Amino acid sequence: MGRILVGTASWTDPTLLESGWYPPDADTPEKRLAYYASRFPLVEVDATYYAPPAERTARLWAERTPAGFTFNVKAFSLLTGHPTRVSALHRDLRPETEKRNVYPGDVPAQAYEEVWSRFLTALDPLVAAGKLGALLFQFPPWFTIRRENKQYLLEVARRCAPLRPAFEFRHASWFAGDNADETLDFLRRHRLTYVCVDMPQGHRSSVPPVLAATADLAVVRFHGHSDKWTSRDIHEKFGYHYTDRELRAWAPKLRELAGQADRTHVLTNNCYRDFAQTNAATLARLLDVG
């Protein structure tokens, strides 16, 4: 069985800070990250979806965590085709537009290339420290199983090389009927990491909890089962606390998945108060990993 790392998709959520999970003396960003890293070996950075990371910030992350700690970094929204706030772009790359949000086609080609370049180079301190795990590319619900979208996965892999992208889908077409085999075969053929998800079902963005390793790295993200999945309130959307019984049922499945890969990253994304942290700790205990 390959190595399993367990962590959460945030360490700075305001409701987490209010929950009491951090001890009173962890009262600065540096101390909070150090405390988190003393409890888990892996974390996912989601803030980079909303705004490109700064190299200085990545350097601080590397300096404030112990050797062997791993950061997975979520791709900036423009790179996955999501609507992106103009104000989130670097000032010199902002298009002249009345729009508040833009898509890749709204940005000049040269500026789009520069967004890619700056996103990747900002992570150099993590790469140099050996602390960058995967780059999470979570695609929008309108990113369906089409030829051009498959080609974009290959383009992302080329752009990121030698870094490791991991792909999460949010449209059921990727796993509808025979498409499931087609999707997994395509990813395996090109050694692309598929992100397995546990999430609410019955929605346009729902993907079934298919566990499969398509490369030497496997990734699983737990989104919870909130009955308010379509809410615009992110804490209502992800405010679900897994029971121990639910997590016990997942443990043997995760071990089986880990047997198919060299490394497996398990991340709890139910980021409301300390839900993700307590659930991740339970999973780590059930899997007998540190």
N, C-alpha and C positions, 0 to 999 in steps of 0.2 A: 504494500500500500504506500502510495506517495505521501509526502508531507502535507498536512492540513493546517492552514492558518485561519483563525477565526477573529473577526473584528466587526466594527460597526461603520456605518456610512456617515458618521459625523462625530465630532467631539466638541463642537462649539454651539450647538443648537441652544437658543435662549431658554427653552423649556427644560433642557437638560441641566443648564446652570442653575435653574430655580429648583430643581428636583431634590437637591441634597446629595447627589451621587458623588460629586467632588467634595473632598474634605475642606473645611473652612480656610486652611492655609494655602490651598490651591487657588489663589486669588489673582493670578496673572495668566495671560495666554501661555507663557513659557512654562509655568508650573502646572497648568492644566494639561498641556500636551505631555509633559514628563509623567504626570500621574497616569494619564490614559495609557501611555506606552509601557508603564510598569504593570498594567493589567492585561493588555492585549498586544500581539505582535504585528497587527495589521490594522490599517484604517483606510477608508475611502474618503477622498477629498471631493466634496460635491460643490463647493463654492466656485470652482473653476468652470462649472457649467454656466454660471451667471456672469462671470467676468474673467478675462484671461488672467492667468497667474503672473505674478511678478517674480523675477529671478531672485530678488532679495528675500522674498517670502519663502521660496523653495529652499534657499540656503539656510534660513532659520529653522525650517522643519527638519532639515538634515542634521543641523547642529544640536537640536533639542531632543533628539531621540537616540536610543542606544544602537549599537551595532546590530545588524540583523533585522531591524525594524523595517516594515514595508508600507509604502504608500501606493495605493491605487488612485489614479487621478481621473476624474470625469472630464470628458472632452467639452470644450467650449461650445455653446449652443449653435453658433453659426456653422460649425464643422459637422453637425449632425442634421442640418436642415431645419432646425427649430427657429421660430421667430426670435430675433435677437434685438435687444434694445440698442438703438444707435449710440446712446450714452455709454454703453458697455464696451464699445470698440475703443481702441487707442485713438486719441484725439486726432492724430494726423491721418488716420485711416477712415474717418467717418465720411460717408457720402453726403453730398448736398441733397437733402431731401426733407420734405415736410413730414415724412412718416416717423412715428416713434419706434416702430419695429421694422427690421429688414430681414430678408432672406438672402442666401448666397447670391442669387441672381440680381439682387439690388446693389451689390457691392462691385466696384470695378475689379477686373480680373487681377490687376497687379496688387490691389489692396487685399483681395482675398488670399493671394499667395503669401502676402506678408503676414496676415493673420495666422496662417498655418505655421510659418517660420517662427514667429514670435512665441506662439503657444508651445511649440516643441523645445525651442532653445531655453525658454524660461525654466524648464525642468532639468537643465544640465546639472545643477548642484545635487539633485536626488540621484541622477544617473551616476555621477562621479562618486557618490557615497555608497553606491550599490543598494539604494533604498527605494528605487522606483520599481513597482510591480507591473501592473497593467494599466493601460489607458482605456477607460470605459467609454465606449461609443454607444449611447442609448438613443435609439432612433425614435422618431415621432410616430403616432398611430397611422399616419398616411404613407409611411415607408413600407410598401407592400412587397410581396415576392415577385419582382419584375427583373428582367434581364439587366436593365440599366442600374438597378439598385444592387444587384449582385456585383456588377462591375465596380460600383462605388466601394463596396467592401474591399475589393482587391486594390483599388486606388488608395484607400486609407492605409492598408497594410504596406503599400509601397512608400507612401509618404512618411509613415511612422518608423520604418525599418532603420536601425535594428531594434527599436522599441517595440513593445508588445501591445497591440490593440485587442480589445475584447468586445464582442458585439452583443448587444441586448436589443431584441425586437419588441415592438409594442403593437403588432397587428397580427391577428389570428391566421392570416393567409399563409404565413411561413410554416404553420403546423397543421393546416387543414387537410385532412385525408392523406393522399400520397405525397403531399408537399413536405410532410415531416421528414421522410426519408431523403427527398431531394435536397432539402435545406441542410441536413446533417451531413450528407454525402459531399455536398459542395464545400462546406466548411472543413471537413476532414481532408478532402483532396488538396486544399490550399493551406492546410495547417493553421486555420483561423480559429481563435478561441471563441466558443459560444458561451454566453451567459445564461445559465439556467435560472428560472425565477419561480418563486411562490408568490402568487398575487390573487386578488379577487377575480372570479370568473364571471362571464356573462356580459362583459363590456366590450366596446369596440377595440379597446387597447389590450384586451385580455389575451395572454399566451398561456397555454397549459404548462403544468410543472413537469416538463420533459427533462430528465436528467441524462446527460450524455457528455462525454469528453470528446472533443474534436481536435484537440492539440495536446501538447504536453502540460499545458495549464488549463485547469477547469475552474470556473467561477460560478458560484451560486449566490443569488441575492434574495433575501426574504423581505417582501414588501408588506406582509400582513394581510388581513382579510377584513378591513374596515368596510362597513356597510355605507360609508360615505366616500367611496372611491372617486366619484366624479366631482367632489367638492373642490372649490378653488382654494379652500383653506387647507394648507399643506399639512397641518397638524390633525385635522379631521381625516384627511386622505390616508395618512400613515399612522394614525393613532390607534394601533392595535397591539395588544400584548399577547404573545403566544403563551399557551398553557404548557406546563411541563409535559403533559400527555402528548400534545402536538409535537413538541420537539423530540420526545423519545421516539416517536414514529419516524421522524426524519433521520435520526442518527444512523441506523443501518443502511439507509439509502445513500447517505453521504459517504460512509465508509466504502460502499460498493463503487461509487463514483471515483473516490480517491484511488481505488485500485486500477483505474483506467488512465490515470495521469501521473506525471511526476510531482506536480504540485496542485493543490486545490485551495482556493480562497473562498471562504464562507463569510458573507457579510449580512448583517441585519440592518435593514433600511427602514424599520418602523420607528422613525426618529421623533418620538414625542416623549418628553420627560426622560426617564431612564429606561424606557421600554427596550430600546435596542441594546443597551449595555447589559441589562439583567438577562435578556434572552440570549445574547452572545455568550455570556458567562456560563449559562446553563448548557448551551450547545458545546462549549469547550470542555465542560466537565463530562458530558455524555460521550464525547468523542475521545476523552482522555488525552487532550492536547493542551499545551500551555499557551 
